[in-house]
Amino acid sequence: MSTKSGKPKNLTKEEESLLQDYSRDLSTKSSALFYGNAAIVSAVPIWLYWKIHQMEPANNYIYFLLVTVVTTYLISFAYKNVKFVLKHKIFQNLYNVVQDEKDKKNDDRSLKKKNEIAEYEATTYSIFYNNSLFLFILLVASFVLFKNFTPLFNYFLSMGLSAGLLALFSTSK
């Protein structure tokens, strides 16, 4: 609820906890996990372009760095979107499976545990799904779509297309 001024009323701890559980905001732990994984997955193609496409890292480090930063952001954006959608689906499945009559105290504890399980499963599946899709699109783009381009343009186009499509696909429900 909100007052006339548009500021929210004081919420109880339970209400704040409930809002936090269903918001799109990430905890610091999840955010660090997402950005760390996204940075690793964004940096892996550097090896591909160094060894296979013969792009020397010493000569192209600025391009590698810029593209890695942009793709890290786009991949972590996709992680966040997929996790949000999956968390609610997983929670609903858990809630429907384990729906039995218990007293209020056990029900709250049960809901909290189900939320933690849904959070963990959604996080791990989001990382796995997005990493797989990103690397698949990258390999197809690099070796099929843009194989006749110079290595530098191949790198820009493949990484941009892969990260852009991943971010775009993550916004659909």
Disulfide bonds with the S-S distance in Angstrom:
none
